[in-house]
Amino acid sequence: MTNPLNPGPGRARPLGATFDGAGVNFAIFSQNATKMVLCLFSDDGKTETARIPLPERDGDVWHGYLPGIRPGQLYGYRAEGPFAPEEGHRFNPHKLLIDPYAKRLTGHPEWNDALYGYEVGHDDADLSFDTRDSAPFMPKCVVEDPCFDWGRSRRPETEMHDSIVYEAHVKGATQRFDGAGPKGGFLAMASEPMLDYLTGLGVTAVELLPVHAFVNDRFLVDKGLTNYWGYQSIGFFAPDPRYLDRARLWEFQYMVARLHAAGIEVILDVVYNHTGEGDEMGPTLAFRGLDNAAYYRLSEENPRHCINDTGTGNTINMSHPMVLRMVMDSLRYWVEVMGVDGFRFDLCATLGRTDTGFDPGAPFFDAIRQDPVLADVKLIAEPWDIGPGGYQVGAFPPPFSEWNDKFRDDVRRYWRGEDGTAPALADRITGSALQFDHSGRPATSSVNLVTAHDGYTLADVTSYEERHNEANGEDNRDGHGANHSDNFGVEGPSDDPLIVAARAQRRRNMLATLLLSQGTPMLLAGDEFGNSQGGNNNAYCQDNEIGWLDWSAADEDLQDFTRRLIAFRKAHPILRQKRFLHARERIVDGIEDLFWWREDGAQMEDADWEDPARRLVCAEMRMASGTPPYAQREEALLIAFNSGAALDLTLPELPEGRVWVRHLDTADPDAEPVPADATVALAGDSVQVFVQEPRDG
């Protein structure tokens, strides 16, 4: 192959392919390579037009400059170096590699044995060496100029205590949504009907499942399925091509600008703990071929094998400074260039692993906490992985917030009517202080959820007791086994009006618990209108009607009630506090900020909490002790959660001229606010909310 181009030395920074108006600077990291070759391709990606060894190396960054190259040029890399799997090295120049800093890819790998660095089926397995060219089956990187005219677009900068997060899948939310066109991508998320819906619901942020370019696992493709959720990243700077209708970066930026104009933030679910290359038997697509020993954590006893703390085959080596730099560069890129407002870190415990295990002072946490670009964005951890000591709920340093699965499980168990769950519910609705009230962390550190993409939808939590994942092709063995769900005596859909009514009320109860609790609420898209996945609690491979939201079957009454709950939360700062409630006296009036009441109007005692049959949790909340006087904007809320039979509830006495006004009742969702008597009827399996107000209105 000829090389008609004469590259200049270029610069070692920035990494990636950078267009400067006259040409493109190419720079890529590899510590252990002996030669780095830039490959250029024709516009259709089918013909390799040039192979150009990068002429310079500064430290471990290889670089060169090509004048005359413009955005739209397709490229990739081939890396030469030792093929010594027993030492952790898997260089193979026959394999075309994705630039980790590529801003766009042309598509996805087409599965073929040529994508592997070893001969598939060989007796020596991954110790063998494959000489077939993988380029015909690989997506190509695209040189991009990511400039975008943001105009007057401004970030909403919603405070965490005012946030209501809506977890959504780009395609799943839009594929069957009327008026969103074209369907299934970023432009659909930016459509006027979708924006109207989100603003009408009242959410303040959308948390999008992974949009970084990701791999469709071969075992799924062989079964006629696909990686729907996207937790197999292969490009940390490139949006996945399936969400780009016109193959242009501006589509994502336009979506962000439109959501910002509507007052809605964009949070990305990001996967920096592993890549889509799998374990040592996986393909050679990017990182493995560029420098396996640098990018991945390998077994000290036998570097041939990857450490697998993630359950996906490999673990990214965050202890390497250049790998850490890649992650930090990626985060800054999505904030500064693509405009996003925060990140949810998949398996974030992995990012905090050092040689001695999980460490809240790990290099990644230190780097991200001092970074001035990332100081103003939301950081949310999924606080676990499958490695040793991987469950770390509450252990992350500020300013991280964390998904709180204890909230999910305890709320579900309480509403199922399980014995002894009242104390746990009390902990959850007051912010899970045992886990999060340390190191100056606010109550908003607990990201509360009753459902998420991973598991049942809310409709299915109230309709199924057994998972129904047969469509996944794993003999129904995948997905959570313990879901703390309740089918009300019938597995799946029912036309019994009593069961239908009971399920609807349970859904209202759980949504009310979510939106009336201290912390940051996260609502799974579709839960607000009863979306079902037919009992599938692991729809990661269901890019079809199972995984897509069914807007045509929406329960409009549940939608209306959810809107009302969100509006109520926004109207009452007592529900949105940064400080924890610990029943401490307040300087402003000497009244404690939290009381727990029995149904007879007496305060709860230890024996009451120890009663396993207790089904009533009744909390009277005020602005927390220590809240500045200027923030004391309302008197008190009383919230009664009753997972048992109907009862009469005696309300606490109030000063002269004050009255309890009932604002919400899950047993009567359309009821208007009304002053309450001294004793009120509390329906079984229900929630009521009272606001202390002046008697004269």
RAQUIHU-V385033 format. One record per run of one state. SS is the DSSP state (a for helix, b for strand, c for the rest). FROM is the first residue (numbers start at 1). LEN is the number of residues. Records with the same first field share a line. If there is no record, write none. Layout:
BEGIN
SS: FROM-LEN / FROM-LEN
END
This chain:
BEGIN
c: 1-7 / 9-7 / 20-3 / 30-5 / 42-6 / 54-2 / 59-2 / 68-6 / 81-2 / 88-1 / 91-6 / 98-7 / 106-7 / 116-9 / 128-7 / 138-3 / 143-17 / 163-1 / 169-1 / 175-11 / 190-2 / 202-3 / 209-3 / 215-3 / 223-10 / 240-1 / 244-6 / 262-3 / 271-16 / 297-1 / 299-7 / 307-9 / 317-4 / 337-5 / 346-2 / 352-1 / 355-2 / 359-4 / 371-3 / 377-1 / 382-19 / 416-6 / 430-3 / 437-6 / 449-9 / 462-8 / 473-24 / 516-4 / 525-2 / 530-21 / 554-2 / 572-1 / 576-9 / 586-6 / 593-1 / 598-5 / 604-2 / 611-5 / 622-7 / 632-5 / 643-4 / 651-7 / 666-8 / 676-3 / 683-3 / 695-3
b: 8-1 / 16-4 / 23-7 / 35-7 / 48-6 / 56-3 / 61-7 / 74-7 / 83-2 / 89-2 / 97-1 / 105-1 / 141-2 / 164-5 / 205-4 / 212-3 / 233-7 / 265-6 / 296-1 / 298-1 / 306-1 / 316-1 / 342-4 / 353-2 / 357-2 / 378-4 / 401-4 / 446-3 / 520-5 / 585-1 / 592-1 / 594-4 / 603-1 / 616-6 / 637-6 / 647-4 / 658-8 / 674-2 / 679-4 / 686-9
a: 85-3 / 113-3 / 125-3 / 135-3 / 160-3 / 170-5 / 186-4 / 192-10 / 218-5 / 241-3 / 250-12 / 287-9 / 321-16 / 348-4 / 363-8 / 374-3 / 405-11 / 422-8 / 433-4 / 443-3 / 458-4 / 470-3 / 497-19 / 527-3 / 551-3 / 556-16 / 573-3 / 606-5 / 629-3
END
